[in-house]
Amino acid sequence: MSPLSDARSTRRRFAIPVFLSFVFALACTPPVERPKGPAADYADAKEMFKRGRLDRVIDVTEGLAETKPPGKYVYEARVLRAVVFSGQVKAFDEMADSYQKGQKAVHQAEYAVTYRRQRQDSLQMAGNSALGLGEIAQQFIADGSFPKELVLDVPWPEAEGPEVVEQLQRAREGGRISSEDQDAAAIDASRKGIDNALGEIVGGDRAKARTALVAGPVKLDGVDFAIFLDKQLLSGAKMFDQWHLQDPDKVKTLCTLADNIAQQALALLKESPNKDQQKEIKKLQESIKKTMRTA
């Protein structure tokens, strides 16, 4: 509700005719039924996504994404969760990398300690988001076959992320950033990660994604989404390699899930062959093997 205006006297002169018009409009307009069940949950998730409340998006869609057998809004919830988790992996990975570079470049020992702690925290959050992607992959695998078509049904976020997170750029160069700047960097990096994830899933950049989503829900080819999910799983798996969180079991787990998704995508291509998609999946499978070897 918008705040009250100070021009009360002006409003009083028009109060009666406006009120009568409002009553007439109510009499002529059928009541709009509020959504219930899965529809209500997904509507809430979309509103939270628009407002940047990613924690609430994950909470609201968790049960919906696990529904068996998949019904209305289940696949939409999984796609939305994939966007959020992949955006967060991108964000926290960028933060970890920036703080690592800052730790090496900064001259004051106390700042180096702060940057080392921030890097470790960022890696932990990236790892948690990567495991969230793993849960989505498991849900698709459990269905037995990958859907031929999916829908990205989300609004474009109200607050768009920057192309460059200035606070992280300063950290990379060894500059000091305050605790307030660190918090702001986390918010901006998250927004940037989400925007870039939307660009990837639509098959372009954030400008293309913005235009597409403003026009309404976007249909996604099932194989293209499987390729997107595989790429995000690989990015997530690297958060656990020997240069990051050093957890080879989780690297292997995420890579195995990625390979299973690739197999389901190849099964779809047997029905509708596409040489470009097949070539890209084969390249992904080679990357999966390589990542597992370096775990």
QUITA-V347655 format. One record per residue. N is the residue number from 1. RES is the residue in one letter. SS is DSSP state (h for helix, s for strand, l for the rest). OMEGA is omega as a letter, one per 40 degrees, with the letter a starting at -180 (NA if undefined). D_CENTER is the distance of its C-alpha to the mean C-alpha in whole Angstrom. Layout:
n={N/N}
res={RES/RES}
ss={SS/SS}
omega={OMEGA/OMEGA}
d_center={D_CENTER/D_CENTER}
This chain:
n={1/2/3/4/5/6/7/8/9/10/11/12/13/14/15/16/17/18/19/20/21/22/23/24/25/26/27/28/29/30/31/32/33/34/35/36/37/38/39/40/41/42/43/44/45/46/47/48/49/50/51/52/53/54/55/56/57/58/59/60/61/62/63/64/65/66/67/68/69/70/71/72/73/74/75/76/77/78/79/80/81/82/83/84/85/86/87/88/89/90/91/92/93/94/95/96/97/98/99/100/101/102/103/104/105/106/107/108/109/110/111/112/113/114/115/116/117/118/119/120/121/122/123/124/125/126/127/128/129/130/131/132/133/134/135/136/137/138/139/140/141/142/143/144/145/146/147/148/149/150/151/152/153/154/155/156/157/158/159/160/161/162/163/164/165/166/167/168/169/170/171/172/173/174/175/176/177/178/179/180/181/182/183/184/185/186/187/188/189/190/191/192/193/194/195/196/197/198/199/200/201/202/203/204/205/206/207/208/209/210/211/212/213/214/215/216/217/218/219/220/221/222/223/224/225/226/227/228/229/230/231/232/233/234/235/236/237/238/239/240/241/242/243/244/245/246/247/248/249/250/251/252/253/254/255/256/257/258/259/260/261/262/263/264/265/266/267/268/269/270/271/272/273/274/275/276/277/278/279/280/281/282/283/284/285/286/287/288/289/290/291/292/293/294/295}
res={M/S/P/L/S/D/A/R/S/T/R/R/R/F/A/I/P/V/F/L/S/F/V/F/A/L/A/C/T/P/P/V/E/R/P/K/G/P/A/A/D/Y/A/D/A/K/E/M/F/K/R/G/R/L/D/R/V/I/D/V/T/E/G/L/A/E/T/K/P/P/G/K/Y/V/Y/E/A/R/V/L/R/A/V/V/F/S/G/Q/V/K/A/F/D/E/M/A/D/S/Y/Q/K/G/Q/K/A/V/H/Q/A/E/Y/A/V/T/Y/R/R/Q/R/Q/D/S/L/Q/M/A/G/N/S/A/L/G/L/G/E/I/A/Q/Q/F/I/A/D/G/S/F/P/K/E/L/V/L/D/V/P/W/P/E/A/E/G/P/E/V/V/E/Q/L/Q/R/A/R/E/G/G/R/I/S/S/E/D/Q/D/A/A/A/I/D/A/S/R/K/G/I/D/N/A/L/G/E/I/V/G/G/D/R/A/K/A/R/T/A/L/V/A/G/P/V/K/L/D/G/V/D/F/A/I/F/L/D/K/Q/L/L/S/G/A/K/M/F/D/Q/W/H/L/Q/D/P/D/K/V/K/T/L/C/T/L/A/D/N/I/A/Q/Q/A/L/A/L/L/K/E/S/P/N/K/D/Q/Q/K/E/I/K/K/L/Q/E/S/I/K/K/T/M/R/T/A}
ss={l/l/l/l/l/l/l/h/h/h/h/h/h/h/h/h/h/h/h/h/h/h/h/h/h/h/h/h/l/l/l/l/l/l/l/l/h/h/h/h/h/h/h/h/h/h/h/h/h/h/l/l/l/h/h/h/h/h/h/h/h/h/h/h/h/l/l/l/l/l/l/l/l/h/h/h/h/h/h/h/h/h/h/h/h/h/h/h/h/h/h/h/h/h/h/h/h/h/h/h/h/h/h/h/h/l/l/l/h/h/h/h/h/h/h/h/h/h/h/h/h/h/h/h/h/h/h/h/h/h/h/h/h/h/h/h/h/h/h/h/h/h/h/l/l/l/l/l/s/s/s/s/l/l/l/l/l/l/l/l/l/l/l/l/l/h/h/h/h/h/h/h/l/l/l/l/l/l/h/h/h/h/h/h/h/h/h/h/h/h/h/h/h/h/h/h/h/h/h/h/h/h/l/l/l/h/h/h/h/h/h/h/h/h/h/l/l/s/s/s/s/h/h/h/h/h/h/h/h/h/h/h/h/h/h/h/h/h/h/h/l/l/l/l/l/l/l/h/h/h/h/h/h/h/h/h/h/h/h/h/h/h/h/h/h/h/h/h/h/h/h/l/l/l/h/h/h/h/h/h/h/h/h/h/h/h/h/h/h/h/h/h/h/l/l}
omega={a/a/i/i/i/a/a/a/i/a/a/a/a/a/a/i/i/i/a/i/a/i/i/a/i/a/a/a/i/a/i/a/i/i/i/i/a/i/i/i/a/i/i/a/i/i/i/i/i/a/i/i/a/i/i/i/a/a/a/a/a/a/a/a/a/a/i/e/a/i/a/i/i/a/i/i/i/i/i/i/i/i/a/a/a/i/i/i/i/a/a/i/i/i/a/i/a/a/i/i/i/i/a/a/a/a/a/a/a/i/i/i/i/a/i/i/i/i/a/i/a/i/i/a/i/i/i/i/i/i/i/i/i/i/i/i/i/a/i/a/a/i/i/i/a/i/a/a/i/a/i/a/i/i/i/a/i/a/a/i/i/i/i/i/a/a/i/i/i/i/a/a/i/i/a/i/a/i/i/i/i/i/i/i/i/i/a/i/i/i/i/a/i/a/a/i/i/i/a/a/i/i/i/i/a/i/i/a/a/a/a/a/i/a/i/a/a/i/a/i/a/i/i/i/i/i/i/a/i/i/i/i/i/i/i/a/a/i/a/a/a/i/a/a/i/i/a/i/i/i/a/i/a/i/i/i/i/i/i/i/i/i/i/i/i/i/i/a/i/i/a/a/i/a/a/i/i/i/a/i/i/i/i/i/i/i/i/i/a/i/i/i/a/a/NA}
d_center={29/31/33/37/39/42/44/45/48/47/45/48/50/47/46/48/48/44/44/46/44/41/43/44/40/40/43/42/38/37/35/31/30/27/24/25/23/20/20/20/18/15/17/16/12/12/14/12/9/12/13/10/11/8/11/12/10/10/13/14/13/14/17/16/14/18/20/23/24/21/22/21/17/16/15/13/11/10/9/7/6/6/3/2/5/5/4/6/9/9/10/12/14/15/16/18/19/21/22/24/25/26/28/30/31/32/36/36/35/34/31/30/30/28/25/26/25/22/21/21/19/16/17/17/14/12/14/13/9/11/13/11/10/14/14/12/14/17/17/17/20/22/22/24/23/20/20/21/19/16/15/11/13/11/12/12/11/15/14/13/13/16/17/18/18/21/22/20/23/25/25/25/28/29/29/29/26/27/25/24/23/21/19/19/17/14/13/14/12/9/9/10/7/5/8/9/6/7/11/11/10/13/15/16/15/13/16/17/13/14/18/17/14/17/20/18/16/15/17/16/18/18/19/17/13/15/16/12/11/14/13/10/13/15/13/13/16/18/17/20/22/25/24/21/22/24/24/25/24/21/21/23/21/18/20/22/19/18/21/22/19/21/24/22/21/25/26/25/26/30/30/29/29/27/29/26/23/25/26/22/22/25/24/21/23/25/23/22/26/26/23/25/28/27/25}
